[in-house]
Each structure stands twice: as structure tokens, then as C-alpha cells.
Amino acid sequence: MSLYPSATSLRATHRLLVLLRACHPEATVAVTVFVTALALSAGRGPAGSLGVAAAVLAGQLSVGWCNDAVDARRDTAVGRRDKPVAAGVLAQHVVTRAAAAALVLCVPLSLLSGVTAAAVHLAGVLAGGWAYNLLLKSTVFSPLPYALGFASLPAFVTLGLPSQPWPAWWATVGSAVLGVGAHLVNVLPDIDDDLATGVRGLPQRLGATACRWLAPAVMLAALGVLTAGPPGTAGVIGWAVAATAGCAAVAATAMRHGNRKGPFRAAIAVAALAVGQLLLRGADLT
């Protein structure tokens, strides 16, 4: 028996790695880790949190692959070499099938948290991801899917608890506003390319200059809700997290317009700090 992998296995591994590059891996991993940590903080336990992680991962994979499949023509037109389909190293039909398979897998994985929690999570994946990719990306309602998708995540966590409570208002509202901010920052580096290929969502209609001012304001509003909304005082750590996240939000929109990844990564950092704020008050989610 050979100790070295065969050419067939190497090709299969390469195809898998290329496919994973098309799922928007940064966002997929970040959201999965954040929500899993939130589940642990809220008392879902190791087994329950593992179920949350699997469901969220499947949902995010489906949304990311759906996005690359839908945007293949536009990405090719503007020369997005960082996208495997647009770069010609991955067939569009492969990404489409992977998105459908991940969405189907998301259903039983979500049901591990109970019917109500599963319904909320699947609604968030469909309304917050698939509806954006297929219907709302080029409309003035483009922030709405982000708001719905982010708002569904705390509910997915808490509705999976034995008593099935809905999350506190501040967790839902703060997450929804954070989603809108993430949309603005995510779109900002690509506004010119989007307009050139006919994408006219709300950020594109507002323009890059307006979005650079609006994005940090929206992010800071979300952080304000997550900091001041829970009962009791946020404490020194809570306010320090809020201040750090505020700086990151401003930095995200201050980067050069041609920097595609910088603003997006800064947005992920802000989301991480906001979730950190949620983690500090995990027991107060319900």
C-alpha cells in the first residue's frame, strides 16, 4: 500500500478546496463561530451548541455558494479573479448543486434544535441569504435580508433552549441593525463594479460617499443597542468592547475604495466584538 496520496485523491482534494473558496469562507466561518459561542453562552450546552454550529455552517455554505453561482456572470465581467467561478477554475453548475445540497442538509440539522427554532433559522437563511441573492440584491430593499438574517440568529439560539423563549428585544434589534451595517460595509468596495453590471441595491443608489458616512453610524447604533439595552450596567469591559468596535467600524469605511477585502474584514471584526458584547450578557438573552 502506498504511503502517498494518489493522483485521483489529490485532484478531489483540490476540487474541494476550490469549492470551499467559493463559499465566502471568511463570512461562513465567522458567523458559524460567533453563533456557536453565543449558544454556549446562552446555555445550550456542548451537544446543543454543536447542533447549532452544524446547522449554521450548512446555512452559510448554502448562502455563499448561491451568491457565487448567481453572481458568476457579473463577477466574470468585472474580472473578479478571487472568485473561482469567475476565474474559470470551477463550473457554475457545481456551485449551484453545492448550494442546493447545503440548503437541504440545513433542514434536518436545524430541526435538531426543535421545530420552532428550525423554522426561524430556515426563514433567516431563505429570507436573509437566498432572497437577497435571487431577488432583492438590486432593489432598494437590499438591506432587509441582512437585517432579517442577523435578527434570526439570537432567536435560533434561544428557541432551542428547553423553555423555548424568544430572545430579548435588544438582542434582536441590535442584531438586525448590525446586519444592515454589515451590508453597507460589505458592498462599499464594490459599488463601482456593481453599478457597471446593473446592481442597484440601496447602497449603490446612495453612492460610495454616503455609505462611508452611513455605515459607521449604523454600526455604532447597533453597538449602542447591544451595550445599553441589556438590564443592569455594561461595566468597564462592556464599554471597552463598544469603544473598540466603534473604532473598527470607522476604520472599515476609512479604507481606500479600491481595497476590496479590508472593509469586509473590518466588518467581520466589528461583528465579532458585537457578538462579544452579546457573550458578556448571554444569560440575559431571554
Backbone hydrogen bonds, N-H to C=O, Kabsch-Sander energy under -0.5 kcal/mol:
donor,donor_aa,acceptor,acceptor_aa,energy
10,L,6,S,-2.2
11,R,7,A,-2.2
12,A,8,T,-2.3
13,T,9,S,-2.4
14,H,10,L,-2.4
15,R,11,R,-2.5
16,L,12,A,-2.2
17,L,13,T,-2.4
18,V,14,H,-2.4
19,L,15,R,-2.5
20,L,16,L,-2.4
21,R,17,L,-1.6
22,A,18,V,-0.8
22,A,19,L,-0.9
23,C,20,L,-1.4
24,H,21,R,-0.7
28,T,24,H,-2.4
29,V,25,P,-2.7
30,A,26,E,-2.4
31,V,27,A,-2.7
32,T,28,T,-1.9
33,V,29,V,-2.7
34,F,30,A,-2.7
35,V,31,V,-2.5
36,T,32,T,-2.0
37,A,33,V,-2.4
38,L,34,F,-2.1
39,A,35,V,-2.3
40,L,36,T,-2.1
41,S,37,A,-2.4
42,A,38,L,-2.1
43,G,39,A,-0.6
43,G,40,L,-0.9
44,R,39,A,-2.8
48,G,44,R,-0.7
49,S,45,G,-2.7
50,L,46,P,-2.1
51,G,47,A,-2.0
52,V,48,G,-2.1
53,A,49,S,-2.6
54,A,50,L,-2.3
55,A,51,G,-2.2
56,V,52,V,-2.8
57,L,53,A,-2.5
58,A,54,A,-2.2
59,G,55,A,-2.4
60,Q,56,V,-2.8
61,L,57,L,-2.5
62,S,58,A,-2.2
63,V,59,G,-2.0
64,G,60,Q,-2.7
65,W,61,L,-2.6
66,C,62,S,-2.2
67,N,63,V,-2.3
68,D,64,G,-2.0
69,A,65,W,-2.2
70,V,66,C,-2.6
71,D,67,N,-2.3
72,A,69,A,-0.8
75,D,71,D,-3.2
76,T,72,A,-2.2
77,A,73,R,-2.0
78,V,74,R,-1.5
79,G,76,T,-1.1
80,R,75,D,-2.8
81,R,79,G,-1.6
83,K,80,R,-1.4
87,A,83,K,-2.5
88,G,85,V,-1.2
89,V,84,P,-2.0
90,L,84,P,-0.9
94,V,91,A,-0.6
95,V,91,A,-1.3
96,T,92,Q,-2.2
97,R,93,H,-2.2
98,A,94,V,-2.1
99,A,95,V,-2.4
100,A,96,T,-2.1
101,A,97,R,-2.6
102,A,98,A,-2.4
103,L,99,A,-2.0
104,V,100,A,-2.2
105,L,101,A,-2.4
106,C,102,A,-1.7
107,V,103,L,-0.7
107,V,104,V,-1.0
109,L,105,L,-1.6
110,S,106,C,-2.2
111,L,107,V,-1.9
112,L,108,P,-0.6
112,L,109,L,-0.7
113,S,110,S,-1.9
114,G,111,L,-1.6
118,A,114,G,-2.4
119,A,115,V,-2.5
120,V,116,T,-2.1
121,H,117,A,-2.5
122,L,118,A,-3.0
123,A,119,A,-2.0
124,G,120,V,-2.1
125,V,121,H,-2.4
126,L,122,L,-2.6
127,A,123,A,-3.0
128,G,124,G,-2.1
129,G,125,V,-1.4
130,W,125,V,-1.9
131,A,126,L,-2.9
133,N,129,G,-2.4
134,L,130,W,-2.6
135,L,131,A,-2.5
136,L,131,A,-2.3
137,K,132,Y,-1.6
139,T,136,L,-1.8
142,S,139,T,-1.4
144,L,141,F,-1.4
146,Y,142,S,-0.6
147,A,143,P,-2.2
148,L,144,L,-2.6
149,G,145,P,-3.0
150,F,146,Y,-2.5
151,A,147,A,-2.2
152,S,148,L,-1.5
153,L,149,G,-0.6
153,L,150,F,-1.0
155,A,151,A,-0.8
156,F,152,S,-2.3
157,V,153,L,-1.8
158,T,154,P,-2.6
159,L,155,A,-2.7
160,G,157,V,-0.7
161,L,158,T,-1.8
164,Q,161,L,-1.4
168,A,285,L,-4.0
171,A,168,A,-0.7
172,T,168,A,-1.6
173,V,169,W,-3.0
174,G,170,W,-2.2
175,S,171,A,-1.7
176,A,172,T,-2.2
177,V,173,V,-2.6
178,L,174,G,-2.2
179,G,175,S,-1.9
180,V,176,A,-1.7
181,G,177,V,-2.2
182,A,178,L,-2.5
183,H,179,G,-2.0
184,L,180,V,-2.0
185,V,181,G,-2.4
186,N,182,A,-2.6
187,V,183,H,-2.1
188,L,184,L,-1.6
190,D,187,V,-1.7
191,I,188,L,-1.2
194,D,190,D,-3.0
195,L,191,I,-2.6
196,A,192,D,-2.0
197,T,193,D,-1.2
197,T,194,D,-0.6
198,G,195,L,-1.1
199,V,194,D,-3.0
200,R,198,G,-0.7
202,L,139,T,-0.9
205,R,201,G,-2.0
206,L,202,L,-2.1
207,G,203,P,-2.3
211,C,207,G,-2.1
212,R,208,A,-2.2
213,W,209,T,-1.1
214,L,210,A,-2.6
215,A,211,C,-2.9
217,A,213,W,-1.0
218,V,214,L,-2.5
219,M,215,A,-2.6
220,L,216,P,-2.7
221,A,217,A,-1.8
222,A,218,V,-2.1
223,L,219,M,-2.3
224,G,220,L,-2.2
225,V,221,A,-1.9
226,L,222,A,-2.4
227,T,223,L,-1.7
228,A,224,G,-2.9
229,G,225,V,-2.2
238,G,234,A,-0.9
239,W,235,G,-2.2
240,A,236,V,-2.3
241,V,237,I,-2.6
242,A,238,G,-2.0
243,A,239,W,-2.4
244,T,240,A,-2.5
245,A,241,V,-2.6
246,G,242,A,-2.2
247,C,243,A,-2.0
248,A,244,T,-2.1
249,A,245,A,-2.4
250,V,246,G,-2.0
251,A,247,C,-2.5
252,A,248,A,-2.0
253,T,249,A,-1.0
254,A,250,V,-0.8
254,A,251,A,-0.6
255,M,251,A,-0.7
259,N,256,R,-1.8
260,R,258,G,-1.0
264,F,260,R,-0.6
265,R,261,K,-2.8
266,A,262,G,-2.3
267,A,263,P,-2.1
268,I,264,F,-2.0
269,A,265,R,-2.0
270,V,266,A,-2.3
271,A,267,A,-2.6
272,A,268,I,-2.4
273,L,269,A,-2.2
274,A,270,V,-2.5
275,V,271,A,-2.6
276,G,272,A,-2.2
277,Q,273,L,-1.8
278,L,274,A,-1.8
279,L,275,V,-3.0
280,L,276,G,-2.0
281,R,277,Q,-0.9
281,R,278,L,-0.6
282,G,279,L,-1.4
284,D,281,R,-1.8
285,L,282,G,-1.4
